[in-house]
Amino acid sequence: ALPRLTDREKVAEIMDPALVGQYSLKEVVQVAAIAAMCVQSEADYRPLMADVVQSLVPLVKHRKATSKVGNSPGLHSPRSAAGSDAGTPI
């Protein structure tokens, strides 16, 4: 998974063709970079979930502000971090 997540062209190749035009490649690359950090083989190199959320929130807010579609599954209604393992590595 890691090589595909760190190469801009390969990231575009793994996107669902049905979603073409519904996302910006820049945002996809940013999310892939975050995902690449989460799948590091050494747990010490993986970010805390709180850091992952902190990195994703601006992307979701930007997406909500520029969205023409309205409700997109997975982009709205973030889950509460209360009671989660927000402070532990994934």
PDB file of N, CA, C and O in Angstrom:
ATOM      1  N   ALA A   1       0.815  -1.202   0.000  1.00  0.00           N
ATOM      2  CA  ALA A   1       0.000   0.000   0.000  1.00  0.00           C
ATOM      3  C   ALA A   1       0.855   1.260   0.000  1.00  0.00           C
ATOM      4  O   ALA A   1       0.509   2.248  -0.647  1.00  0.00           O
ATOM      5  N   LEU A   2       1.965   1.227   0.721  1.00  0.00           N
ATOM      6  CA  LEU A   2       2.768   2.432   0.889  1.00  0.00           C
ATOM      7  C   LEU A   2       3.260   3.025  -0.433  1.00  0.00           C
ATOM      8  O   LEU A   2       3.133   4.234  -0.622  1.00  0.00           O
ATOM      9  N   PRO A   3       3.820   2.229  -1.364  1.00  0.00           N
ATOM     10  CA  PRO A   3       4.279   2.843  -2.621  1.00  0.00           C
ATOM     11  C   PRO A   3       3.156   3.528  -3.409  1.00  0.00           C
ATOM     12  O   PRO A   3       3.387   4.557  -4.043  1.00  0.00           O
ATOM     13  N   ARG A   4       1.971   2.978  -3.373  1.00  0.00           N
ATOM     14  CA  ARG A   4       0.849   3.595  -4.084  1.00  0.00           C
ATOM     15  C   ARG A   4       0.392   4.887  -3.419  1.00  0.00           C
ATOM     16  O   ARG A   4      -0.100   5.794  -4.090  1.00  0.00           O
ATOM     17  N   LEU A   5       0.551   4.971  -2.120  1.00  0.00           N
ATOM     18  CA  LEU A   5       0.097   6.153  -1.391  1.00  0.00           C
ATOM     19  C   LEU A   5       1.080   7.312  -1.470  1.00  0.00           C
ATOM     20  O   LEU A   5       0.714   8.449  -1.174  1.00  0.00           O
ATOM     21  N   THR A   6       2.303   7.046  -1.858  1.00  0.00           N
ATOM     22  CA  THR A   6       3.313   8.101  -1.889  1.00  0.00           C
ATOM     23  C   THR A   6       3.630   8.580  -3.297  1.00  0.00           C
ATOM     24  O   THR A   6       4.458   9.474  -3.466  1.00  0.00           O
ATOM     25  N   ASP A   7       3.001   8.017  -4.294  1.00  0.00           N
ATOM     26  CA  ASP A   7       3.229   8.407  -5.687  1.00  0.00           C
ATOM     27  C   ASP A   7       1.952   9.051  -6.226  1.00  0.00           C
ATOM     28  O   ASP A   7       0.907   8.404  -6.304  1.00  0.00           O
ATOM     29  N   ARG A   8       2.044  10.327  -6.597  1.00  0.00           N
ATOM     30  CA  ARG A   8       0.868  11.096  -7.049  1.00  0.00           C
ATOM     31  C   ARG A   8       0.102  10.392  -8.171  1.00  0.00           C
ATOM     32  O   ARG A   8      -1.128  10.341  -8.139  1.00  0.00           O
ATOM     33  N   GLU A   9       0.812   9.854  -9.155  1.00  0.00           N
ATOM     34  CA  GLU A   9       0.148   9.191 -10.281  1.00  0.00           C
ATOM     35  C   GLU A   9      -0.533   7.898  -9.845  1.00  0.00           C
ATOM     36  O   GLU A   9      -1.637   7.588 -10.293  1.00  0.00           O
ATOM     37  N   LYS A  10       0.130   7.146  -8.968  1.00  0.00           N
ATOM     38  CA  LYS A  10      -0.467   5.889  -8.508  1.00  0.00           C
ATOM     39  C   LYS A  10      -1.678   6.142  -7.620  1.00  0.00           C
ATOM     40  O   LYS A  10      -2.629   5.360  -7.627  1.00  0.00           O
ATOM     41  N   VAL A  11      -1.648   7.227  -6.860  1.00  0.00           N
ATOM     42  CA  VAL A  11      -2.815   7.580  -6.039  1.00  0.00           C
ATOM     43  C   VAL A  11      -4.012   7.824  -6.955  1.00  0.00           C
ATOM     44  O   VAL A  11      -5.117   7.360  -6.674  1.00  0.00           O
ATOM     45  N   ALA A  12      -3.795   8.541  -8.036  1.00  0.00           N
ATOM     46  CA  ALA A  12      -4.882   8.809  -8.979  1.00  0.00           C
ATOM     47  C   ALA A  12      -5.406   7.513  -9.593  1.00  0.00           C
ATOM     48  O   ALA A  12      -6.603   7.388  -9.853  1.00  0.00           O
ATOM     49  N   GLU A  13      -4.515   6.550  -9.823  1.00  0.00           N
ATOM     50  CA  GLU A  13      -4.914   5.277 -10.422  1.00  0.00           C
ATOM     51  C   GLU A  13      -5.802   4.443  -9.500  1.00  0.00           C
ATOM     52  O   GLU A  13      -6.636   3.675  -9.981  1.00  0.00           O
ATOM     53  N   ILE A  14      -5.636   4.581  -8.188  1.00  0.00           N
ATOM     54  CA  ILE A  14      -6.426   3.742  -7.279  1.00  0.00           C
ATOM     55  C   ILE A  14      -7.789   4.348  -6.941  1.00  0.00           C
ATOM     56  O   ILE A  14      -8.597   3.720  -6.258  1.00  0.00           O
ATOM     57  N   MET A  15      -8.040   5.558  -7.417  1.00  0.00           N
ATOM     58  CA  MET A  15      -9.337   6.193  -7.157  1.00  0.00           C
ATOM     59  C   MET A  15     -10.434   5.514  -7.979  1.00  0.00           C
ATOM     60  O   MET A  15     -10.205   5.099  -9.115  1.00  0.00           O
ATOM     61  N   ASP A  16     -11.599   5.409  -7.404  1.00  0.00           N
ATOM     62  CA  ASP A  16     -12.755   4.814  -8.070  1.00  0.00           C
ATOM     63  C   ASP A  16     -13.144   5.691  -9.261  1.00  0.00           C
ATOM     64  O   ASP A  16     -13.405   6.881  -9.083  1.00  0.00           O
ATOM     65  N   PRO A  17     -13.186   5.131 -10.464  1.00  0.00           N
ATOM     66  CA  PRO A  17     -13.561   5.922 -11.645  1.00  0.00           C
ATOM     67  C   PRO A  17     -14.940   6.571 -11.525  1.00  0.00           C
ATOM     68  O   PRO A  17     -15.194   7.599 -12.154  1.00  0.00           O
ATOM     69  N   ALA A  18     -15.820   5.992 -10.737  1.00  0.00           N
ATOM     70  CA  ALA A  18     -17.159   6.564 -10.558  1.00  0.00           C
ATOM     71  C   ALA A  18     -17.104   7.892  -9.810  1.00  0.00           C
ATOM     72  O   ALA A  18     -18.072   8.653  -9.828  1.00  0.00           O
ATOM     73  N   LEU A  19     -15.978   8.179  -9.151  1.00  0.00           N
ATOM     74  CA  LEU A  19     -15.846   9.418  -8.378  1.00  0.00           C
ATOM     75  C   LEU A  19     -15.173  10.548  -9.157  1.00  0.00           C
ATOM     76  O   LEU A  19     -14.994  11.643  -8.622  1.00  0.00           O
ATOM     77  N   VAL A  20     -14.805  10.301 -10.393  1.00  0.00           N
ATOM     78  CA  VAL A  20     -14.130  11.323 -11.193  1.00  0.00           C
ATOM     79  C   VAL A  20     -14.967  12.596 -11.224  1.00  0.00           C
ATOM     80  O   VAL A  20     -16.171  12.563 -11.476  1.00  0.00           O
ATOM     81  N   GLY A  21     -14.302  13.718 -10.960  1.00  0.00           N
ATOM     82  CA  GLY A  21     -14.965  15.012 -10.952  1.00  0.00           C
ATOM     83  C   GLY A  21     -15.566  15.387  -9.608  1.00  0.00           C
ATOM     84  O   GLY A  21     -16.074  16.496  -9.446  1.00  0.00           O
ATOM     85  N   GLN A  22     -15.515  14.474  -8.641  1.00  0.00           N
ATOM     86  CA  GLN A  22     -16.099  14.740  -7.331  1.00  0.00           C
ATOM     87  C   GLN A  22     -15.046  15.035  -6.269  1.00  0.00           C
ATOM     88  O   GLN A  22     -15.380  15.179  -5.093  1.00  0.00           O
ATOM     89  N   TYR A  23     -13.796  15.124  -6.662  1.00  0.00           N
ATOM     90  CA  TYR A  23     -12.713  15.389  -5.718  1.00  0.00           C
ATOM     91  C   TYR A  23     -11.596  16.133  -6.434  1.00  0.00           C
ATOM     92  O   TYR A  23     -11.497  16.104  -7.661  1.00  0.00           O
ATOM     93  N   SER A  24     -10.766  16.796  -5.654  1.00  0.00           N
ATOM     94  CA  SER A  24      -9.591  17.422  -6.252  1.00  0.00           C
ATOM     95  C   SER A  24      -8.409  16.491  -6.023  1.00  0.00           C
ATOM     96  O   SER A  24      -8.281  15.899  -4.952  1.00  0.00           O
ATOM     97  N   LEU A  25      -7.555  16.362  -7.013  1.00  0.00           N
ATOM     98  CA  LEU A  25      -6.390  15.497  -6.903  1.00  0.00           C
ATOM     99  C   LEU A  25      -5.485  15.966  -5.771  1.00  0.00           C
ATOM    100  O   LEU A  25      -4.861  15.149  -5.094  1.00  0.00           O
ATOM    101  N   LYS A  26      -5.410  17.266  -5.565  1.00  0.00           N
ATOM    102  CA  LYS A  26      -4.586  17.804  -4.480  1.00  0.00           C
ATOM    103  C   LYS A  26      -5.058  17.258  -3.131  1.00  0.00           C
ATOM    104  O   LYS A  26      -4.242  16.842  -2.309  1.00  0.00           O
ATOM    105  N   GLU A  27      -6.368  17.259  -2.905  1.00  0.00           N
ATOM    106  CA  GLU A  27      -6.913  16.745  -1.649  1.00  0.00           C
ATOM    107  C   GLU A  27      -6.676  15.248  -1.515  1.00  0.00           C
ATOM    108  O   GLU A  27      -6.359  14.765  -0.428  1.00  0.00           O
ATOM    109  N   VAL A  28      -6.827  14.515  -2.603  1.00  0.00           N
ATOM    110  CA  VAL A  28      -6.597  13.071  -2.585  1.00  0.00           C
ATOM    111  C   VAL A  28      -5.145  12.778  -2.220  1.00  0.00           C
ATOM    112  O   VAL A  28      -4.875  11.877  -1.426  1.00  0.00           O
ATOM    113  N   VAL A  29      -4.224  13.525  -2.788  1.00  0.00           N
ATOM    114  CA  VAL A  29      -2.801  13.333  -2.492  1.00  0.00           C
ATOM    115  C   VAL A  29      -2.523  13.647  -1.025  1.00  0.00           C
ATOM    116  O   VAL A  29      -1.734  12.953  -0.383  1.00  0.00           O
ATOM    117  N   GLN A  30      -3.160  14.680  -0.494  1.00  0.00           N
ATOM    118  CA  GLN A  30      -2.970  15.023   0.920  1.00  0.00           C
ATOM    119  C   GLN A  30      -3.497  13.914   1.831  1.00  0.00           C
ATOM    120  O   GLN A  30      -2.841  13.547   2.806  1.00  0.00           O
ATOM    121  N   VAL A  31      -4.661  13.388   1.521  1.00  0.00           N
ATOM    122  CA  VAL A  31      -5.226  12.297   2.321  1.00  0.00           C
ATOM    123  C   VAL A  31      -4.349  11.050   2.195  1.00  0.00           C
ATOM    124  O   VAL A  31      -4.133  10.344   3.180  1.00  0.00           O
ATOM    125  N   ALA A  32      -3.847  10.777   0.999  1.00  0.00           N
ATOM    126  CA  ALA A  32      -2.967   9.621   0.796  1.00  0.00           C
ATOM    127  C   ALA A  32      -1.681   9.762   1.605  1.00  0.00           C
ATOM    128  O   ALA A  32      -1.181   8.777   2.149  1.00  0.00           O
ATOM    129  N   ALA A  33      -1.146  10.970   1.686  1.00  0.00           N
ATOM    130  CA  ALA A  33       0.069  11.196   2.476  1.00  0.00           C
ATOM    131  C   ALA A  33      -0.194  10.907   3.953  1.00  0.00           C
ATOM    132  O   ALA A  33       0.648  10.327   4.639  1.00  0.00           O
ATOM    133  N   ILE A  34      -1.354  11.312   4.430  1.00  0.00           N
ATOM    134  CA  ILE A  34      -1.726  11.030   5.820  1.00  0.00           C
ATOM    135  C   ILE A  34      -1.883   9.519   6.010  1.00  0.00           C
ATOM    136  O   ILE A  34      -1.408   8.960   6.998  1.00  0.00           O
ATOM    137  N   ALA A  35      -2.544   8.871   5.066  1.00  0.00           N
ATOM    138  CA  ALA A  35      -2.726   7.417   5.142  1.00  0.00           C
ATOM    139  C   ALA A  35      -1.382   6.696   5.120  1.00  0.00           C
ATOM    140  O   ALA A  35      -1.198   5.709   5.832  1.00  0.00           O
ATOM    141  N   ALA A  36      -0.446   7.181   4.312  1.00  0.00           N
ATOM    142  CA  ALA A  36       0.879   6.561   4.233  1.00  0.00           C
ATOM    143  C   ALA A  36       1.582   6.598   5.586  1.00  0.00           C
ATOM    144  O   ALA A  36       2.277   5.652   5.955  1.00  0.00           O
ATOM    145  N   MET A  37       1.403   7.680   6.313  1.00  0.00           N
ATOM    146  CA  MET A  37       2.008   7.759   7.647  1.00  0.00           C
ATOM    147  C   MET A  37       1.372   6.734   8.587  1.00  0.00           C
ATOM    148  O   MET A  37       2.041   6.198   9.471  1.00  0.00           O
ATOM    149  N   CYS A  38       0.094   6.468   8.396  1.00  0.00           N
ATOM    150  CA  CYS A  38      -0.642   5.565   9.287  1.00  0.00           C
ATOM    151  C   CYS A  38      -0.291   4.092   9.076  1.00  0.00           C
ATOM    152  O   CYS A  38      -0.557   3.270   9.953  1.00  0.00           O
ATOM    153  N   VAL A  39       0.292   3.747   7.946  1.00  0.00           N
ATOM    154  CA  VAL A  39       0.602   2.342   7.659  1.00  0.00           C
ATOM    155  C   VAL A  39       2.097   2.040   7.745  1.00  0.00           C
ATOM    156  O   VAL A  39       2.562   1.035   7.206  1.00  0.00           O
ATOM    157  N   GLN A  40       2.840   2.899   8.416  1.00  0.00           N
ATOM    158  CA  GLN A  40       4.263   2.632   8.632  1.00  0.00           C
ATOM    159  C   GLN A  40       4.413   1.322   9.404  1.00  0.00           C
ATOM    160  O   GLN A  40       3.617   1.033  10.297  1.00  0.00           O
ATOM    161  N   SER A  41       5.427   0.534   9.064  1.00  0.00           N
ATOM    162  CA  SER A  41       5.606  -0.757   9.732  1.00  0.00           C
ATOM    163  C   SER A  41       5.973  -0.599  11.206  1.00  0.00           C
ATOM    164  O   SER A  41       5.578  -1.422  12.032  1.00  0.00           O
ATOM    165  N   GLU A  42       6.714   0.433  11.539  1.00  0.00           N
ATOM    166  CA  GLU A  42       7.090   0.695  12.933  1.00  0.00           C
ATOM    167  C   GLU A  42       6.020   1.563  13.599  1.00  0.00           C
ATOM    168  O   GLU A  42       5.748   2.674  13.143  1.00  0.00           O
ATOM    169  N   ALA A  43       5.428   1.068  14.654  1.00  0.00           N
ATOM    170  CA  ALA A  43       4.365   1.808  15.345  1.00  0.00           C
ATOM    171  C   ALA A  43       4.834   3.180  15.811  1.00  0.00           C
ATOM    172  O   ALA A  43       4.052   4.130  15.821  1.00  0.00           O
ATOM    173  N   ASP A  44       6.100   3.292  16.195  1.00  0.00           N
ATOM    174  CA  ASP A  44       6.624   4.574  16.671  1.00  0.00           C
ATOM    175  C   ASP A  44       6.610   5.656  15.594  1.00  0.00           C
ATOM    176  O   ASP A  44       6.625   6.846  15.911  1.00  0.00           O
ATOM    177  N   TYR A  45       6.580   5.253  14.322  1.00  0.00           N
ATOM    178  CA  TYR A  45       6.577   6.219  13.221  1.00  0.00           C
ATOM    179  C   TYR A  45       5.168   6.625  12.806  1.00  0.00           C
ATOM    180  O   TYR A  45       4.996   7.558  12.022  1.00  0.00           O
ATOM    181  N   ARG A  46       4.163   5.932  13.327  1.00  0.00           N
ATOM    182  CA  ARG A  46       2.774   6.256  12.984  1.00  0.00           C
ATOM    183  C   ARG A  46       2.294   7.431  13.827  1.00  0.00           C
ATOM    184  O   ARG A  46       2.674   7.565  14.990  1.00  0.00           O
ATOM    185  N   PRO A  47       1.454   8.284  13.235  1.00  0.00           N
ATOM    186  CA  PRO A  47       0.932   9.430  13.998  1.00  0.00           C
ATOM    187  C   PRO A  47      -0.138   8.997  14.993  1.00  0.00           C
ATOM    188  O   PRO A  47      -0.766   7.949  14.841  1.00  0.00           O
ATOM    189  N   LEU A  48      -0.328   9.815  15.998  1.00  0.00           N
ATOM    190  CA  LEU A  48      -1.440   9.606  16.921  1.00  0.00           C
ATOM    191  C   LEU A  48      -2.737   9.896  16.173  1.00  0.00           C
ATOM    192  O   LEU A  48      -2.759  10.715  15.254  1.00  0.00           O
ATOM    193  N   MET A  49      -3.816   9.224  16.566  1.00  0.00           N
ATOM    194  CA  MET A  49      -5.106   9.465  15.906  1.00  0.00           C
ATOM    195  C   MET A  49      -5.522  10.925  16.028  1.00  0.00           C
ATOM    196  O   MET A  49      -6.123  11.476  15.105  1.00  0.00           O
ATOM    197  N   ALA A  50      -5.211  11.550  17.143  1.00  0.00           N
ATOM    198  CA  ALA A  50      -5.541  12.971  17.314  1.00  0.00           C
ATOM    199  C   ALA A  50      -4.844  13.810  16.246  1.00  0.00           C
ATOM    200  O   ALA A  50      -5.418  14.775  15.744  1.00  0.00           O
ATOM    201  N   ASP A  51      -3.612  13.448  15.898  1.00  0.00           N
ATOM    202  CA  ASP A  51      -2.878  14.169  14.858  1.00  0.00           C
ATOM    203  C   ASP A  51      -3.464  13.905  13.472  1.00  0.00           C
ATOM    204  O   ASP A  51      -3.511  14.798  12.627  1.00  0.00           O
ATOM    205  N   VAL A  52      -3.909  12.673  13.250  1.00  0.00           N
ATOM    206  CA  VAL A  52      -4.548  12.338  11.972  1.00  0.00           C
ATOM    207  C   VAL A  52      -5.820  13.165  11.808  1.00  0.00           C
ATOM    208  O   VAL A  52      -6.051  13.762  10.756  1.00  0.00           O
ATOM    209  N   VAL A  53      -6.634  13.194  12.846  1.00  0.00           N
ATOM    210  CA  VAL A  53      -7.881  13.969  12.801  1.00  0.00           C
ATOM    211  C   VAL A  53      -7.574  15.440  12.572  1.00  0.00           C
ATOM    212  O   VAL A  53      -8.219  16.096  11.754  1.00  0.00           O
ATOM    213  N   GLN A  54      -6.585  15.959  13.298  1.00  0.00           N
ATOM    214  CA  GLN A  54      -6.208  17.368  13.156  1.00  0.00           C
ATOM    215  C   GLN A  54      -5.773  17.668  11.718  1.00  0.00           C
ATOM    216  O   GLN A  54      -6.020  18.765  11.217  1.00  0.00           O
ATOM    217  N   SER A  55      -5.140  16.720  11.060  1.00  0.00           N
ATOM    218  CA  SER A  55      -4.710  16.910   9.676  1.00  0.00           C
ATOM    219  C   SER A  55      -5.868  16.817   8.691  1.00  0.00           C
ATOM    220  O   SER A  55      -5.866  17.490   7.660  1.00  0.00           O
ATOM    221  N   LEU A  56      -6.855  15.987   9.005  1.00  0.00           N
ATOM    222  CA  LEU A  56      -7.985  15.792   8.093  1.00  0.00           C
ATOM    223  C   LEU A  56      -9.059  16.865   8.213  1.00  0.00           C
ATOM    224  O   LEU A  56      -9.739  17.167   7.232  1.00  0.00           O
ATOM    225  N   VAL A  57      -9.222  17.442   9.394  1.00  0.00           N
ATOM    226  CA  VAL A  57     -10.287  18.428   9.619  1.00  0.00           C
ATOM    227  C   VAL A  57     -10.235  19.580   8.617  1.00  0.00           C
ATOM    228  O   VAL A  57     -11.274  19.917   8.050  1.00  0.00           O
ATOM    229  N   PRO A  58      -9.077  20.204   8.369  1.00  0.00           N
ATOM    230  CA  PRO A  58      -9.066  21.307   7.393  1.00  0.00           C
ATOM    231  C   PRO A  58      -9.476  20.857   5.989  1.00  0.00           C
ATOM    232  O   PRO A  58     -10.096  21.623   5.251  1.00  0.00           O
ATOM    233  N   LEU A  59      -9.134  19.629   5.618  1.00  0.00           N
ATOM    234  CA  LEU A  59      -9.529  19.125   4.303  1.00  0.00           C
ATOM    235  C   LEU A  59     -11.036  18.959   4.220  1.00  0.00           C
ATOM    236  O   LEU A  59     -11.645  19.284   3.200  1.00  0.00           O
ATOM    237  N   VAL A  60     -11.639  18.457   5.285  1.00  0.00           N
ATOM    238  CA  VAL A  60     -13.091  18.280   5.312  1.00  0.00           C
ATOM    239  C   VAL A  60     -13.782  19.637   5.302  1.00  0.00           C
ATOM    240  O   VAL A  60     -14.762  19.831   4.583  1.00  0.00           O
ATOM    241  N   LYS A  61     -13.276  20.577   6.098  1.00  0.00           N
ATOM    242  CA  LYS A  61     -13.879  21.914   6.128  1.00  0.00           C
ATOM    243  C   LYS A  61     -13.782  22.576   4.766  1.00  0.00           C
ATOM    244  O   LYS A  61     -14.737  23.202   4.306  1.00  0.00           O
ATOM    245  N   HIS A  62     -12.627  22.441   4.116  1.00  0.00           N
ATOM    246  CA  HIS A  62     -12.456  23.019   2.778  1.00  0.00           C
ATOM    247  C   HIS A  62     -13.419  22.364   1.803  1.00  0.00           C
ATOM    248  O   HIS A  62     -14.027  23.036   0.969  1.00  0.00           O
ATOM    249  N   ARG A  63     -13.554  21.053   1.913  1.00  0.00           N
ATOM    250  CA  ARG A  63     -14.444  20.307   1.025  1.00  0.00           C
ATOM    251  C   ARG A  63     -15.895  20.736   1.235  1.00  0.00           C
ATOM    252  O   ARG A  63     -16.641  20.909   0.271  1.00  0.00           O
ATOM    253  N   LYS A  64     -16.294  20.906   2.494  1.00  0.00           N
ATOM    254  CA  LYS A  64     -17.663  21.332   2.792  1.00  0.00           C
ATOM    255  C   LYS A  64     -17.926  22.724   2.230  1.00  0.00           C
ATOM    256  O   LYS A  64     -19.013  22.997   1.720  1.00  0.00           O
ATOM    257  N   ALA A  65     -16.931  23.601   2.324  1.00  0.00           N
ATOM    258  CA  ALA A  65     -17.091  24.979   1.865  1.00  0.00           C
ATOM    259  C   ALA A  65     -17.171  25.069   0.350  1.00  0.00           C
ATOM    260  O   ALA A  65     -17.836  25.958  -0.182  1.00  0.00           O
ATOM    261  N   THR A  66     -16.502  24.159  -0.353  1.00  0.00           N
ATOM    262  CA  THR A  66     -16.457  24.236  -1.812  1.00  0.00           C
ATOM    263  C   THR A  66     -17.333  23.194  -2.491  1.00  0.00           C
ATOM    264  O   THR A  66     -17.413  23.156  -3.719  1.00  0.00           O
ATOM    265  N   SER A  67     -17.993  22.346  -1.698  1.00  0.00           N
ATOM    266  CA  SER A  67     -18.785  21.264  -2.265  1.00  0.00           C
ATOM    267  C   SER A  67     -20.007  21.798  -3.003  1.00  0.00           C
ATOM    268  O   SER A  67     -20.730  22.659  -2.504  1.00  0.00           O
ATOM    269  N   LYS A  68     -20.217  21.269  -4.198  1.00  0.00           N
ATOM    270  CA  LYS A  68     -21.402  21.612  -4.976  1.00  0.00           C
ATOM    271  C   LYS A  68     -22.419  20.480  -4.902  1.00  0.00           C
ATOM    272  O   LYS A  68     -23.576  20.637  -5.292  1.00  0.00           O
ATOM    273  N   VAL A  69     -21.964  19.339  -4.394  1.00  0.00           N
ATOM    274  CA  VAL A  69     -22.787  18.142  -4.381  1.00  0.00           C
ATOM    275  C   VAL A  69     -23.765  18.129  -3.224  1.00  0.00           C
ATOM    276  O   VAL A  69     -24.855  17.574  -3.358  1.00  0.00           O
ATOM    277  N   GLY A  70     -23.418  18.715  -2.103  1.00  0.00           N
ATOM    278  CA  GLY A  70     -24.272  18.665  -0.919  1.00  0.00           C
ATOM    279  C   GLY A  70     -23.723  17.656   0.051  1.00  0.00           C
ATOM    280  O   GLY A  70     -22.625  17.838   0.576  1.00  0.00           O
ATOM    281  N   ASN A  71     -24.453  16.602   0.300  1.00  0.00           N
ATOM    282  CA  ASN A  71     -24.002  15.573   1.236  1.00  0.00           C
ATOM    283  C   ASN A  71     -23.187  14.523   0.512  1.00  0.00           C
ATOM    284  O   ASN A  71     -23.683  13.857  -0.397  1.00  0.00           O
ATOM    285  N   SER A  72     -21.941  14.378   0.912  1.00  0.00           N
ATOM    286  CA  SER A  72     -21.071  13.339   0.398  1.00  0.00           C
ATOM    287  C   SER A  72     -20.754  12.397   1.539  1.00  0.00           C
ATOM    288  O   SER A  72     -20.241  12.841   2.566  1.00  0.00           O
ATOM    289  N   PRO A  73     -21.042  11.109   1.399  1.00  0.00           N
ATOM    290  CA  PRO A  73     -20.767  10.175   2.490  1.00  0.00           C
ATOM    291  C   PRO A  73     -19.303  10.238   2.899  1.00  0.00           C
ATOM    292  O   PRO A  73     -18.412  10.300   2.051  1.00  0.00           O
ATOM    293  N   GLY A  74     -19.066  10.221   4.188  1.00  0.00           N
ATOM    294  CA  GLY A  74     -17.710  10.207   4.695  1.00  0.00           C
ATOM    295  C   GLY A  74     -17.090  11.572   4.858  1.00  0.00           C
ATOM    296  O   GLY A  74     -15.998  11.685   5.414  1.00  0.00           O
ATOM    297  N   LEU A  75     -17.752  12.610   4.391  1.00  0.00           N
ATOM    298  CA  LEU A  75     -17.180  13.942   4.501  1.00  0.00           C
ATOM    299  C   LEU A  75     -17.895  14.792   5.539  1.00  0.00           C
ATOM    300  O   LEU A  75     -17.448  15.900   5.838  1.00  0.00           O
ATOM    301  N   HIS A  76     -18.971  14.308   6.082  1.00  0.00           N
ATOM    302  CA  HIS A  76     -19.757  15.079   7.032  1.00  0.00           C
ATOM    303  C   HIS A  76     -19.954  14.286   8.317  1.00  0.00           C
ATOM    304  O   HIS A  76     -19.668  13.090   8.370  1.00  0.00           O
ATOM    305  N   SER A  77     -20.436  14.950   9.330  1.00  0.00           N
ATOM    306  CA  SER A  77     -20.750  14.343  10.617  1.00  0.00           C
ATOM    307  C   SER A  77     -19.584  13.568  11.209  1.00  0.00           C
ATOM    308  O   SER A  77     -19.674  12.355  11.397  1.00  0.00           O
ATOM    309  N   PRO A  78     -18.470  14.275  11.508  1.00  0.00           N
ATOM    310  CA  PRO A  78     -17.347  13.557  12.113  1.00  0.00           C
ATOM    311  C   PRO A  78     -17.749  12.993  13.464  1.00  0.00           C
ATOM    312  O   PRO A  78     -18.521  13.606  14.201  1.00  0.00           O
ATOM    313  N   ARG A  79     -17.217  11.819  13.780  1.00  0.00           N
ATOM    314  CA  ARG A  79     -17.519  11.184  15.056  1.00  0.00           C
ATOM    315  C   ARG A  79     -16.805  11.903  16.176  1.00  0.00           C
ATOM    316  O   ARG A  79     -15.728  12.470  15.988  1.00  0.00           O
ATOM    317  N   SER A  80     -17.411  11.873  17.328  1.00  0.00           N
ATOM    318  CA  SER A  80     -16.808  12.475  18.515  1.00  0.00           C
ATOM    319  C   SER A  80     -15.606  11.661  18.945  1.00  0.00           C
ATOM    320  O   SER A  80     -15.625  10.432  18.880  1.00  0.00           O
ATOM    321  N   ALA A  81     -14.560  12.343  19.385  1.00  0.00           N
ATOM    322  CA  ALA A  81     -13.365  11.658  19.861  1.00  0.00           C
ATOM    323  C   ALA A  81     -13.536  11.171  21.295  1.00  0.00           C
ATOM    324  O   ALA A  81     -12.689  10.433  21.800  1.00  0.00           O
ATOM    325  N   ALA A  82     -14.613  11.570  21.954  1.00  0.00           N
ATOM    326  CA  ALA A  82     -14.838  11.161  23.344  1.00  0.00           C
ATOM    327  C   ALA A  82     -14.958   9.648  23.420  1.00  0.00           C
ATOM    328  O   ALA A  82     -15.732   9.035  22.685  1.00  0.00           O
ATOM    329  N   GLY A  83     -14.193   9.064  24.307  1.00  0.00           N
ATOM    330  CA  GLY A  83     -14.255   7.625  24.486  1.00  0.00           C
ATOM    331  C   GLY A  83     -13.472   6.847  23.454  1.00  0.00           C
ATOM    332  O   GLY A  83     -13.472   5.617  23.482  1.00  0.00           O
ATOM    333  N   SER A  84     -12.799   7.538  22.535  1.00  0.00           N
ATOM    334  CA  SER A  84     -12.022   6.835  21.523  1.00  0.00           C
ATOM    335  C   SER A  84     -10.576   6.745  21.968  1.00  0.00           C
ATOM    336  O   SER A  84     -10.204   7.253  23.025  1.00  0.00           O
ATOM    337  N   ASP A  85      -9.778   6.101  21.161  1.00  0.00           N
ATOM    338  CA  ASP A  85      -8.348   5.993  21.435  1.00  0.00           C
ATOM    339  C   ASP A  85      -7.603   7.106  20.721  1.00  0.00           C
ATOM    340  O   ASP A  85      -6.593   6.854  20.065  1.00  0.00           O
ATOM    341  N   ALA A  86      -8.092   8.335  20.841  1.00  0.00           N
ATOM    342  CA  ALA A  86      -7.536   9.467  20.108  1.00  0.00           C
ATOM    343  C   ALA A  86      -6.083   9.738  20.444  1.00  0.00           C
ATOM    344  O   ALA A  86      -5.381  10.350  19.639  1.00  0.00           O
ATOM    345  N   GLY A  87      -5.610   9.313  21.589  1.00  0.00           N
ATOM    346  CA  GLY A  87      -4.236   9.597  21.966  1.00  0.00           C
ATOM    347  C   GLY A  87      -3.283   8.440  21.760  1.00  0.00           C
ATOM    348  O   GLY A  87      -2.152   8.481  22.244  1.00  0.00           O
ATOM    349  N   THR A  88      -3.719   7.396  21.046  1.00  0.00           N
ATOM    350  CA  THR A  88      -2.848   6.248  20.851  1.00  0.00           C
ATOM    351  C   THR A  88      -2.493   6.095  19.389  1.00  0.00           C
ATOM    352  O   THR A  88      -3.292   6.448  18.522  1.00  0.00           O
ATOM    353  N   PRO A  89      -1.296   5.569  19.090  1.00  0.00           N
ATOM    354  CA  PRO A  89      -0.932   5.338  17.686  1.00  0.00           C
ATOM    355  C   PRO A  89      -1.831   4.276  17.086  1.00  0.00           C
ATOM    356  O   PRO A  89      -2.326   3.399  17.794  1.00  0.00           O
ATOM    357  N   ILE A  90      -2.042   4.355  15.775  1.00  0.00           N
ATOM    358  CA  ILE A  90      -2.860   3.350  15.103  1.00  0.00           C
ATOM    359  C   ILE A  90      -1.991   2.241  14.585  1.00  0.00           C
ATOM    360  O   ILE A  90      -2.493   1.291  13.984  1.00  0.00           O
TER     361      ILE A  90
END
